[in-house]
Every structure is written in structure tokens, then in C-alpha cells.
Amino acid sequence: MSLGIGLRIRKDMGGPRFIDDDEDQVYLLSPAAENHNTSVARKSRRRKLLSSNRSFRPLVIMVAFTFFVFVFAYFILPSSTLVGTPRCVDTPERGYQCEPQITHNWGQYSPFFSVPSDISDDVPPGCKITFAQVLSRHGARDPTASKTKAYNSTIRKIKANVPHFPSGKYNFLNTFEYTLGADQLTLFGEREMINSGIAFYDRYEQLAKETTPFIRSSGEARVVESAQNFSQGFHQAKTSDKVIDTTYPYPILIIPEADGINNTLNHGLCTAFESSPTYTTISTLAQKTFLATFLPAIVTRLNTDLGPTANITPTDTITLLDLCPFTTVATPLATFLSPFCYLFTAQEFLAYSYYQSLGKYYGYGPGNPLGPTQGVGFVNELIARMTNTPVVDHTSVNHTLDDDNNKQTFPLGSKLYVDVSHDNDMTSIFSALGLFNNTPPLSNTSIQSTDSYSAASTVPFAARAYFEKMECATAGATKAKEKEEFVRILVNGRVMPLNTCGGDKDKWGRCTLGDFVQSLSFARAGGKWDLCFPKNP
């Protein structure tokens, strides 16, 4: 059976697979993508708590699990872990709330938290939401494979250099063993995504009651699992609302991340951006310059505290800072902060978070000449969905999937869309949308105000950006047809002032649909895609 151009369907693997005849590449479209090639051991661990085949977790499991968490916290963790430590909570609407001066300053390693908004996110009077798209980052994960190896090596080196750690905040290191995995979604990250699905349903309940969202995921295992968990949370909220949901588990379209594959949810095609030092070194240099402004004092303090044999280096210090968020989100509910967090001050975490923001801004955002271009393909897909017209794009759009209004791989006319991606790609997409056009270039010598841009507030673990289209009665309208369409964007709960199309002058942060599309001339023209493939001299 054929579908579209260059695709055929196979019914194995628990659902249809779309094979690109030209690229010999599989696009899996199956209920909740249950047979995606993820680690068997990883799935086994996940199913102990969160089964993606059930709409509810039995109450007895949750009670027992909560009891386990408290027993673990109070009787197994070192006592220094709990001294003065508040209990932390993660909720669908507000996200992770726990010592925000610390946890909201972990850069892209912060768990999702609701960002304060100067503009109300209420639906304006006389308006109704007619379309909603969420673009999400995957939930909290273990460090990447290369970093987990480096972190383990650092801990072993420090423990070898320091025979006995002093009492107080360093005492836990006497018994600490590095056990973090690599690249996998953590149990806490799974719960983040379940909560995200619940929050999406709750916000767009009137649409969600009658609609099954169209869901896409980039091909990395943790991203696919995040899409599964999101759909589980959405379904859970829907059935709790007494709505019969016969379409669950929802199909998930998985777009591979293999080399040469067009994928608007994962960069990789733009040769110059990926490999030319002109673009790849900008963020590294900015971060290196900034490190010199705050790191030496921390290094000195750590070596003083731990003794002359410690030999803590700047790289070791960044590792210890990284281990604060990573060892926190490695616990099932992140109920307490890791003891690594108490090795540093709130001011030091503020500097650390800014250091991470520099990496994103100059790596994938407006600070990199080709950063925004990496997000152009997704923006053009968003335009197509909002205007119910075919995609027009010559950059990263996968036309095998998107062309000819393929109802199974790129349906138009749906009311709810879900895309799950990565922090780097979301940074590029936000930049292609012009969300940071009014942000002055970030300084690499001092901390600049993070009110308009920071990695923590834009792309934390389980970040969620909502793109809303609403229909509103025009001033003085007397007939139902006298309505106008508006667009609004929320990033982690914050209504973004759309100054590129006049949204900054609207009380509700809206632009008309027409003005919004017109403002995206950079994306519609393909950004700077022509610079991606320099010709040989």
C-alpha cells in the first residue's frame, strides 16, 4: 500500500512504518511508539513506576512509592543532605518549585518551572482558542555519554586526592559513589512530561475534549519516551474529565536523527553550522571569557576547604556544579536537593546559569549568525498549520512527510499539535521567530539581566512553548462572522511580547494572524540557508 510520494506502509512493529524509498529511512508511526528501539533495561525500570499502557497509576503504587521516597530520604541519604532542606514539589501547572534561587539557576539543566509573566495568559474577553501547538523539550535526563564518563572520572580523582572529607557540607563525599547513567530519561523526567500532558489538556480543555492531538517526536530515545509520557498525561487528564478516549494510545510520528535526514526537530543538515570553526567556536569563546570572571574564586575556596592535595581545577568545579542538577533529577521525585547543591552559593549558581545561557545564545540563538536559521524549517511548518496551507520551505523540512497534505504524517486542519525536541533546536526556533530580537547581545564579561533571555527560562528540561490561535470579536461587531484571528506565544507560562508584529502594544500580547505571518519574513525566505553549504574556491 502506498501513501504519498516515495512512501510505503508496513504493518509490522505494532503499527505502520513509512519507508522513504529515496533515503531508505524508516519513519515509525505507531500507537505510543511502543516498539521504538529503546533499552530493554531502561523500559523495565520505567515500568516499575510508570506504565505507558495505563491511563492511571494505581493509588497503592503511588502511596508505596511516596513512602519509599521518604524512607530513602530520611534513613539512607547522608544527614547533611537534609539539614535545612525543604521538600520540593513538581506540579503540572507550576513545575518544579524548590529553592528557586538555586533550582531556577541551573541553565538548561533546570527542571521546567512556570516563568512569571508581565502579560496575563488568560483568554481575552470575546475570544476563544481555536488552535494550540506545543513545542516541548524532553524531560530531565542523565548526563550525555561523554559527560557521564568525565563526571565519573572527576569524582574518582577528587576522592583519590582527598583521603577524608571534612564534616559538614562535604561529608557526603566520603560515601558518595557515582551511579548516573547516560542520555536516558530519568523517572523524574518522565513525571515532568506526564505533568506537561496534563497541563496542556487543562489549558485547552475545550479543544482537547473533542480532539486527539497530532504528535511528532525527534528520534532520540529520550525524546520518544517523553512524547509517550506526554500522551499518557494528556490521556489521564482527559479520562479524569469523564471523556471517553478511544484513540489512546495515540500514534506518534518519529522523525529519525540520522545523518542527512531532514528533521525540523533536530539540527544537523547545515554543514557550515555543524563543522565550520566560524560558527562552532563562538559559544565556547564567550563562555571561556565569562568563566574567568567568577570561577577562580570558587576554585580557590574549594581547594582551601578540601586541603592542599585536592587539586580542584576549573573543569572539576564546573563538573561539581553540573552534578547538583543531575544528581537531583536522578532521584524519582527530586523531593530533596542533592548535597552537591550546598557546596555553592545562590550567587554562584546565578553566574553558573548565565554561563549556560551564553552557551545557548551564542551556540544556537541570535548570537550565532547561523543559529536562527536552524529553526526556520519548524517555523514554516507552524505557518502552514496556522494558515491551513501547504508548507513552503527549502531548508530542513522533510518534504516526503510534509508535502501533499499527508493526513498521516503532516495533517493540516487539526486543532492540537504536539512536537517534542531538544533544547538546542528550541533555542534556534525561538530565535527564528524573532522572540529575542529586542534582547541586547549578551555580555561575556558581566552578568546581564536575564529578564528577556536565559537558558533556564526558555529551554529547561521539559520546556513547553504554546502557540495559540484565537478567534476574537472585532470592536463593535454585531454579527458572528465579524471576527478576527490572533496569535499568541507562551514560553514556559510567560506570554512573549511579540514586538515584531505589534504584540507588545496589545494588552494580551497578541498579533493578528496576518501580521504574525508577515513578521516571519526571515523564516519564509529561508533564513541564511545559502551560507550552510559554502562552495569550494
C-alpha positions in Angstrom: 0.0 0.0 0.0 1.5 3.4 -1.0 1.0 6.7 0.7 2.2 10.0 -0.8 5.4 10.2 -2.8 8.2 7.7 -2.1 6.5 6.1 0.9 5.0 2.7 1.5 3.4 1.3 4.6 4.4 -1.9 6.5 2.1 -3.2 9.3 4.9 -4.8 11.4 6.4 -3.4 14.6 3.0 -2.9 16.1 1.9 -0.2 13.6 2.5 1.2 10.2 6.1 2.2 9.2 6.7 4.8 6.5 9.8 4.0 4.5 11.3 6.6 2.3 12.3 4.8 -0.9 14.8 7.5 -1.8 16.5 7.6 1.5 15.9 4.1 2.8 14.9 5.6 6.1 12.1 4.4 8.4 9.5 6.8 9.9 7.7 5.0 12.7 4.1 5.9 13.2 2.7 3.5 15.8 0.4 3.7 18.9 2.6 5.4 21.5 5.6 4.2 19.6 5.8 1.2 22.0 8.2 -0.7 19.8 10.8 2.0 19.3 14.3 0.7 19.8 14.9 1.8 23.4 16.9 -0.1 26.0 15.1 -3.1 27.4 16.6 -2.4 30.8 15.5 1.2 30.7 11.9 0.2 29.8 11.9 -2.3 32.7 13.0 0.3 35.1 10.4 2.8 33.8 7.5 0.3 34.1 8.1 -0.3 37.7 6.5 3.1 38.3 5.1 4.5 35.1 3.4 2.2 32.7 2.7 3.8 29.3 -0.1 1.3 28.7 -2.3 2.5 31.6 -4.2 5.8 31.9 -3.9 5.8 35.7 -1.2 4.6 38.1 -2.8 2.6 40.8 -3.1 4.5 44.0 -1.4 1.8 46.0 1.7 2.1 43.9 1.9 5.9 44.4 1.4 5.5 48.1 4.0 2.9 48.4 6.4 4.9 46.2 5.9 8.0 48.2 6.7 6.1 51.4 9.8 4.7 49.7 11.0 8.2 48.8 10.7 9.4 52.4 12.3 6.4 53.9 15.1 6.8 51.4 15.5 10.5 52.2 15.4 10.2 55.9 17.2 6.9 56.6 19.6 6.3 53.7 20.8 9.8 52.4 23.6 11.3 54.4 22.3 13.5 57.2 24.0 16.6 55.6 21.6 16.2 52.7 18.6 17.0 54.7 19.7 19.8 57.1 17.7 22.9 56.3 16.4 21.3 53.1 12.7 21.9 52.2 10.6 19.3 50.5 10.4 20.0 46.8 7.3 19.6 44.6 6.7 19.3 40.9 3.2 20.1 39.6 1.6 20.3 36.2 1.0 24.0 36.2 3.9 25.5 38.1 6.5 22.9 37.5 9.4 22.4 39.9 9.3 24.6 43.0 12.2 24.2 45.3 14.6 26.9 46.5 14.2 28.9 43.2 17.4 30.9 43.8 19.2 27.6 43.2 17.0 25.4 41.0 15.9 28.1 38.6 19.5 29.0 38.0 20.7 25.7 36.5 20.6 26.9 32.9 19.2 24.3 30.6 19.6 21.7 33.4 16.8 23.4 35.4 13.6 21.3 35.5 10.6 23.1 34.0 9.2 25.9 36.1 6.5 28.4 35.3 8.1 31.8 34.4 6.4 34.9 35.7 4.6 36.9 33.0 4.0 40.6 32.8 1.1 39.9 30.5 -1.9 37.9 31.6 -2.2 34.4 30.0 -6.0 34.5 30.3 -8.1 34.1 27.2 -9.2 37.7 26.3 -12.9 38.5 26.6 -14.7 37.9 23.4 -12.1 35.4 22.3 -11.9 31.6 22.0 -8.9 29.4 21.3 -9.2 27.6 18.0 -5.7 26.1 17.7 -2.9 25.2 20.0 0.6 23.8 19.3 3.0 22.8 22.0 6.7 22.5 21.3 8.4 20.7 24.1 11.8 19.7 25.2 12.3 16.2 26.5 12.1 15.7 30.3 15.1 15.5 32.7 17.8 13.1 31.7 21.1 11.6 32.8 24.2 13.4 31.5 25.3 12.6 27.9 27.6 9.6 27.5 30.8 11.7 27.2 29.9 13.9 30.2 28.9 11.0 32.4 32.3 9.4 31.7 34.1 12.7 32.5 32.0 13.3 35.7 32.8 9.8 37.0 36.5 10.3 36.3 36.4 13.6 38.2 34.7 12.2 41.2 37.2 9.3 41.4 40.1 11.7 41.0 38.9 14.0 43.8 38.2 11.1 46.2 41.7 9.7 45.5 43.2 13.1 46.2 41.3 13.7 49.4 41.6 10.8 51.9 38.9 12.1 54.2 36.4 14.9 53.5 35.7 17.3 56.4 32.4 17.2 58.2 29.5 19.5 57.3 28.6 20.1 53.7 31.5 18.0 52.3 30.8 15.0 54.5 28.6 13.1 52.0 31.6 12.8 49.6 33.1 10.2 51.9 30.5 7.7 50.9 29.3 9.1 47.6 29.6 6.7 44.6 28.9 7.9 41.0 26.0 5.9 39.6 24.5 8.2 36.9 23.7 6.6 33.6 24.0 8.2 30.1 21.5 10.0 27.9 18.4 8.3 29.4 15.2 10.0 30.6 15.0 9.8 34.4 11.9 8.8 36.3 11.6 12.4 37.4 11.9 13.4 33.7 9.1 11.0 32.9 6.9 12.6 35.5 7.7 16.0 34.2 6.3 15.0 30.8 3.2 13.4 32.2 2.6 16.7 34.1 3.1 18.5 30.8 0.5 16.5 29.1 -1.9 17.1 31.9 -1.2 20.9 31.8 -1.8 21.0 28.0 -5.1 19.3 28.4 -6.2 21.5 31.2 -5.3 24.7 29.4 -7.0 23.8 26.1 -9.8 21.6 27.6 -12.5 22.8 25.3 -10.5 21.7 22.3 -8.9 18.7 23.9 -12.2 17.1 24.9 -13.1 16.6 21.2 -9.6 16.3 19.7 -6.8 13.8 19.5 -3.5 15.8 19.2 -1.2 15.0 16.3 2.1 14.1 17.9 5.6 14.1 16.4 8.9 13.3 18.1 12.5 13.6 17.1 14.1 10.1 17.0 16.4 10.1 20.1 15.1 7.5 22.6 14.6 10.0 25.5 12.6 12.3 23.2 10.3 9.5 22.0 9.8 8.4 25.6 9.0 12.0 26.5 6.3 12.0 23.8 4.9 8.8 25.2 4.7 10.2 28.7 3.2 13.5 27.5 0.4 11.5 25.7 -0.1 9.5 28.9 -0.6 12.6 30.9 -3.0 14.1 28.3 -5.0 10.9 28.2 -5.1 10.7 32.0 -6.5 14.3 32.3 -9.0 13.5 29.5 -10.4 10.4 31.2 -10.4 12.2 34.5 -12.7 14.7 32.8 -15.1 11.9 32.2 -14.4 11.9 28.4 -14.3 8.6 26.6 -10.9 8.4 24.8 -11.0 5.5 22.3 -8.0 6.8 20.3 -5.4 6.1 23.1 -2.6 5.2 22.8 -2.1 8.0 20.3 0.1 7.5 17.2 3.5 9.2 17.4 5.4 10.1 14.3 9.1 9.6 14.9 11.5 11.5 12.7 14.9 9.9 12.7 18.0 11.9 13.7 20.3 10.0 11.3 22.8 12.0 9.2 21.3 13.5 6.1 17.7 13.2 7.3 15.6 16.4 7.0 14.2 16.9 10.5 12.8 20.2 11.8 13.0 18.9 15.4 16.8 18.2 15.2 19.5 20.2 13.5 22.3 18.5 11.6 21.9 19.4 7.9 23.6 22.8 7.7 27.3 21.8 7.0 28.9 25.2 7.9 26.9 25.5 11.2 27.8 22.0 12.2 31.5 21.9 11.3 33.0 25.3 10.5 35.0 27.0 13.3 33.5 30.3 12.2 30.3 29.1 13.8 31.2 26.3 16.2 33.6 28.2 18.4 31.6 31.3 19.1 29.8 30.0 22.2 32.9 28.3 23.6 34.9 31.5 23.4 32.1 33.5 25.0 31.8 31.0 27.9 35.6 30.8 28.4 35.8 34.6 28.7 33.0 34.7 31.3 34.4 31.8 33.3 37.4 34.0 34.2 35.0 36.4 36.0 33.6 34.1 38.6 35.2 30.6 38.6 38.7 31.3 40.1 37.3 32.4 43.4 35.2 29.2 43.7 38.3 27.0 42.8 40.3 28.7 45.5 37.6 28.2 48.1 37.2 24.5 47.3 40.9 23.8 47.4 41.2 25.7 50.7 38.3 23.7 52.2 39.5 20.3 51.0 43.2 20.7 51.6 46.4 21.0 49.6 46.1 17.6 47.9 42.6 18.3 46.5 43.9 19.9 43.3 40.4 21.0 42.2 40.6 22.5 38.7 38.2 24.9 36.9 36.9 21.9 34.9 36.4 19.9 38.1 34.4 22.9 39.5 32.1 23.0 36.6 31.6 19.2 37.0 30.6 19.7 40.7 28.2 22.5 39.7 26.7 20.2 37.0 26.2 17.4 39.5 23.9 19.5 41.6 21.1 19.4 39.0 21.9 15.9 37.6 22.0 14.1 40.9 18.8 15.9 42.0 16.8 14.9 38.9 18.2 11.4 39.1 16.0 10.8 42.2 12.5 9.6 41.4 10.6 12.7 42.5 13.5 15.1 43.1 11.9 15.6 46.6 15.2 17.0 48.0 18.1 18.8 46.5 21.3 16.9 46.1 24.0 17.6 48.6 26.2 18.9 45.7 23.9 21.9 45.6 25.0 23.1 49.0 28.7 23.3 48.0 27.8 26.6 46.3 26.0 29.8 47.0 23.0 31.3 45.2 25.1 34.0 43.7 27.5 31.3 42.3 24.5 29.5 40.7 23.4 32.8 39.2 26.7 33.1 37.5 26.7 29.4 36.5 23.2 29.8 34.9 24.4 32.8 33.0 27.4 30.8 31.8 25.0 28.2 30.4 22.9 30.9 28.8 25.9 32.2 26.9 26.4 28.7 25.5 22.8 28.6 24.1 22.7 32.2 23.0 26.0 32.1 21.1 25.7 28.5 20.1 22.1 28.3 18.7 20.5 31.6 19.3 20.8 35.2 17.9 24.5 35.4 19.0 25.4 32.9 16.2 25.0 34.1 12.6 23.5 30.7 11.6 21.8 29.9 14.9 18.3 31.2 14.0 18.5 29.6 10.5 18.4 26.1 12.1 14.9 26.9 13.3 13.5 28.1 10.1 12.0 24.8 8.9 9.9 24.4 12.0 8.6 28.0 11.8 7.5 27.4 8.2 5.6 24.3 9.4 4.0 26.3 12.1 2.8 28.9 9.5 1.4 26.0 7.4 -0.5 24.7 10.3 -1.9 28.0 11.5 -2.9 29.1 8.0 -4.1 25.6 6.8 -1.9 25.8 3.7 0.9 23.6 2.3 4.4 24.0 3.8 6.7 26.3 1.8 10.3 25.7 2.8 13.7 24.8 1.2 15.7 24.3 4.4 15.2 21.4 6.9 11.5 20.4 6.2 11.1 16.8 5.3 9.0 17.1 2.2 8.5 13.3 2.0 6.4 13.7 5.1 5.1 17.2 4.8 4.0 17.6 1.2 0.6 17.0 -0.4 -1.2 17.5 3.0 -0.4 13.9 4.0 -3.0 13.3 6.7 -1.0 10.7 8.5 2.4 12.4 8.6 1.6 16.1 8.3 -2.1 16.7 8.6 -3.5 20.2 8.2 -6.7 21.4 9.9 -6.1 19.8 13.2 -6.7 21.8 16.4 -4.0 20.4 18.6 -0.4 19.6 17.7 2.5 18.3 19.9 6.1 18.3 18.9 8.9 17.0 21.2 12.5 18.1 20.5 15.8 19.3 22.2 16.9 22.5 23.9 19.3 23.5 21.1 16.7 23.2 18.5 14.1 25.1 20.5 16.6 27.9 21.0 17.0 28.2 17.2 13.3 28.0 16.7 12.6 30.8 19.2 15.3 32.9 17.5 13.9 32.3 14.0 10.5 33.5 15.4 12.2 36.7 16.5 11.4 36.3 20.2 14.7 37.7 21.3 15.1 40.4 18.7 14.9 43.1 21.3 17.4 41.4 23.6 20.8 43.2 23.5 23.7 40.8 22.8 24.7 39.0 26.0 27.8 40.3 27.6 30.6 37.8 28.2 32.3 39.9 30.9 29.4 40.5 33.3 26.0 39.1 34.1 23.4 40.8 32.0 19.8 41.0 33.1 18.1 37.7 32.3 14.6 39.1 32.2 14.4 38.8 28.4 16.6 35.8 27.8 18.1 32.9 29.8 18.5 29.2 29.1 16.7 28.4 32.3 13.6 30.3 31.5 13.4 29.2 27.8 14.8 25.7 27.5 14.8 23.9 30.8 14.1 20.1 31.0 10.5 19.6 29.8 10.3 23.2 28.5 6.9 23.9 26.9 6.1 26.6 24.3 2.5 27.1 23.4 1.5 28.7 20.1 -2.1 29.8 20.3 -4.5 30.9 17.6 -7.7 32.6 18.8 -10.8 34.0 17.2 -11.9 37.3 18.7 -14.9 39.6 18.0 -13.8 42.8 16.4 -14.6 46.1 18.1 -18.3 46.9 17.7 -19.0 43.6 16.0 -22.7 42.7 15.9 -22.5 39.5 13.8 -20.8 36.2 14.5 -18.8 36.4 11.2 -17.3 39.7 12.3 -14.3 38.0 13.9 -10.6 38.3 13.6 -7.8 35.7 14.1 -5.0 36.4 16.5 -1.8 34.6 17.5 -0.1 34.5 20.9 3.0 32.7 22.2 3.7 31.5 25.7 7.1 30.1 26.7 7.0 28.2 30.0 4.0 30.2 31.1 5.3 33.6 30.1 3.3 35.5 27.4 6.0 36.7 25.0 5.7 40.3 23.8 5.6 39.8 20.1 7.2 43.1 19.2 7.9 42.0 15.6 4.2 42.2 14.8 2.8 44.7 17.3 2.0 42.2 20.1 3.9 44.4 22.5 1.2 47.1 22.1 -1.6 44.7 22.8 -2.8 44.2 26.3 -2.9 40.4 25.8 0.3 40.1 23.8 -1.4 39.2 20.6 -0.8 39.9 16.9 -3.3 39.3 14.2 -2.6 36.2 12.2 -1.8 38.2 9.1 0.7 40.4 10.9 2.3 37.4 12.6 2.9 35.6 9.3 4.2 38.8 7.7 6.6 39.3 10.5 8.2 36.0 9.8 9.9 37.1 6.6 13.3 35.8 7.8 11.9 32.2 8.1 9.8 32.5 4.9 12.9 33.5 3.0 14.8 30.5 4.3 17.0 32.5 6.8 20.7 32.3 5.8 20.4 28.7 4.4 22.6 29.7 1.5 25.6 30.0 3.9 25.2 26.4 5.0 26.9 24.9 2.0 29.9 27.1 1.0 31.2 26.4 -2.4 34.8 25.3 -2.9 37.1 28.1 -4.2 
